[in-house]
Amino acid sequence: MREFFTAEQRQLSFLDSGGPGRPLLAFHGHYTEASTFAELAEALAPQWRVIALDQRGHGESDRAQSYQRADYVADIAAFHRHLGIGPVAVLGHSMGGVNAYQYAALQADQVTSLIVEDVGAVVDADWSMTTWLPLRQPSRQALIEGLGEVAPYLECTFRQFDDGWGYSFDIDDTVQSHKALTGAYWSDWESVSCPTLLIRGADSVVLTQDHALEMTARRARRAGRAELVELPAGHVVHGDAPDEFAATVRAFLDQLPTT
């Protein structure tokens, strides 16, 4: 079910899978939106209730003037307060993964466990995809054909406008957000104290195996332990290997205490 709330005079949208399960907050990456986790929500039900945010500038949420790190984290905090559900498990993919672990670092008492999908503690965000994305197309099929093999990853963002078919995100906003994502965030990653699962796509060009191993090693020396799992997928692990991803997430979550 889609719902809306207001944070700092900006309307944000989220999808709540509902049901009696324990809540799992989910945060998508660039070029996508909350509905990217629909299949995961179905796979985890009824034990888990996935509540996925359309982050600023994405999906049905309002666009913004700023896409800095602090802006995204503040939105998550407002989202969490709006839900009024107490400490929760949190999952994030790519940009959403950085948002998730930065929120977990800042609000340690509000995050019981953390799942980070295919993003590192040092990010060199690549927005080159924005330079070749087909813009307005006369039909949905034309947009699919223009995107080629990446179409399945973006399909949840397709929207029909007065002048044709496009996306629920804005290209200029996406570039701005990518630029603000680039940076080194070791201090945030290392200060997360809750149980953490890092999922890497074995064929990912975003998170290398060496960097993923360094992330888990640094956490072992500092705060709470982080576990690394590699799955046969590219950067969008939950899209390339949905069954394996859901099973890995469930196994991690189900081992956690219920209180």
N, C-alpha and C positions, 0 to 999 in steps of 0.2 A: 504494500500500500504506500502510495506517495503522500508525503506530508511536507509542510513548510513551517519555518520559524524565522524570526527576525533577529539578526545580530548586527548591532551598530548601524541600524537603519538600512540594512541590506537583507533581502530575503534569500534564504538558503533552503534548498530542497533535499529531501532524503527519502530513501526507500526502506521500509520496515517489513521484513518477511513475516513478522508476527509470530503468534504461537506461544507456548508456555516455556520455551527453552531459555537457557542462560544467554544473555546478550553478548554479541561480538560486534564491535564497531569496525567498519571497513572503509578504507580510503584508497581511491583509485589513483592512477597515474595520469600523465599528460595524454591528450588525444582520446580520452575516454570519459566515463562517468559512472555513477553508482550502479547502474544496471549491469555493468560488466561482472558483478558478483552474483547475478541471479541464479546461475547454475550452482555455484558454491552454496548459496543459501538453501536451495532445494536439497542438496546432498547432505547438509549438516542438520536439517530438520528431522525430528522435532526437538532434539536435545539442545540445539543451539539456534538462537534467533539473530539473524544477521541484519544489522542496521547500517546501511551504507549511505554516506554523505555525497551529494553532488557538491564538490568543493568549488570555491569561488571561481566564477568564470566558466564553469563547466555544467553540462546537463541543463537542468531547469533552474539552477541558482543564478542570481544576478551577477553580472560582470562587475569588475572592481577597477579602481584606479591604481591599486598597488597589489603586487603578488610577491611580496617579500616573505622570508621565512617566518617572521613573527606574525604576519597576517594569517597565514594558514594555520599556525598553531593556535592562535587566538580563536579562530573559527571552530576548531575542534573543541576547545575548552567551552565555548558558548553552546555548541551542539550537545556536548556531554551534560552540561548544566540543564539545558532544555529538557533532555530526556529524563533527568532526575532518577537515574537507576543505580547510582553508587558506583564503586570501583568495578571495572570491566576488563575483559580481554580486548585487545586491539590488533588489527591487521592492516597492513598497508603495502601497496605495490608501487615500486619505482618512486616517483615523486611523493606519492602517498605513504611510502615506506619511510622516507626521511621525515615527513610530517609526523608519522606515528611514533618513531623513536625519539624525536625531539619532544613530543608531548609527554611520552613516558619518562623522559629525563626531567622535564619541568614539573610534572605532576605525578610524582612517584606513588603517592598514596591513592591515586585514582586509576592506576593501571595494574591489573593483576597478572597479566601475561602479554607478551608481545610476539607478533609474527611479522617478519619483514621479508617481502618477496622481491628478490633480485635487484637490490640497490646497495651501494656501499656507504662507507663512512667518509669517503672522498668522492665527490661527484663532479664530473666534467660534462655537464649537460649538453647534448647534441640536438640542436633544433633544425638541422639541415632538412629534416622531413618536411618542414613547413614551406620550403622553397619549391617543392615539386607536387605537393598535394593539389589535385584538381579542385577548383573552386566550384562555383555554381554550375550545375549540370541540369539538362532538361528533364531527366528522369532519375529515379532511384537506380535503375539498372545501369544507366550511363555512369553514375557515380561509382558503382561497384566495378565496372569495367575499367574506369580510369584509375582506380586505386590498385587493381591487380591483386597480388597475393596478400597485401596488407588489409584488404577490405574486411575480412572477418573480424579483425581487431577493432576497427572503427565503426562497424555497422550499428552498434548501439547508439552512436551519436548522430546518426542520419536524421535530418529534419527537412521538411518541405517548407519553403519560403515563397513569397510572392513571385520572386524571380528565378525559382528553380530549387534544386536539391543541394544541400550543404550539410554543415555540421553544427552541433550544439555548442562548440567552442569557437572562439575568435582567433584567427591566425596571429595577429599582432599581440594579443594577450598571451598567447602560448609562448611566443618568443620571449616576451618580458618575463614570464614565469620561469622559463628555462634558464635565462640569464641569472635570475635571483637564486636558482637552485644550485648553481655551480659554487663549490666551496668544499672545505674540509671540516668535518663535524665529528672528529674523534672524541672530543670532550663530551658531547651529547651521548654518543654511542656507548662510551666506556662508563658513563654514570648511570645507565639504566640498570636497575637492581632486580627487576622481576624476571622470572623465567622467560627465555627468548628462543624463538626458532627462526633461523635464517634459511630461507629456501632459495636455492640458486638453480637456474636453468643450465644444464650441462653445456648447451650450445650458446649461451648468452654472450653477447658482445658488450654488455653493459657492466656486468659484475664478473670479474675474472676469478678463477679458482684461488689464486694466490691471495688476492685481496680478501676474499671471503674467509680463508683460513686465518689470515691476520686478524680479521674482525673477531673471530671466536677466540683466538689466542689472547688478544688484549682483554677481552671480557673475563677470561679465566683468571687473569692476573689482577683484575680490579674489582668489578662489581659482580652481579649475578651471572651465572653460567649461560652461555649461548650455544645452542646446538645447530650444526650445519647439516642440511639435507640437500643433495643434488638430485634433480629429476630430469628425465629426457625431454628437454624443452628449450626454447629460446628465452628471450627476455620476459615474455608474457606467459609465465608458467601456468597460471590458472586457465589460460586459453588453449595452450598447446597440449597440456596433459591434465585435463580437468579431473578425471577420476583419481589419478595418482596424487594430484594436489589436494583434493578434498580428503582423501584418506590420510595423507600426511598431516594436514591441519587437524583433522578429527583425533588422530592418535595423540598428537601433542596436547590438545585441549582436554581430552578425556582423562589424561593422567594428572590433571591439576585438582587440587582440593576444591570442594564445592562451597566452602565458606572462606 
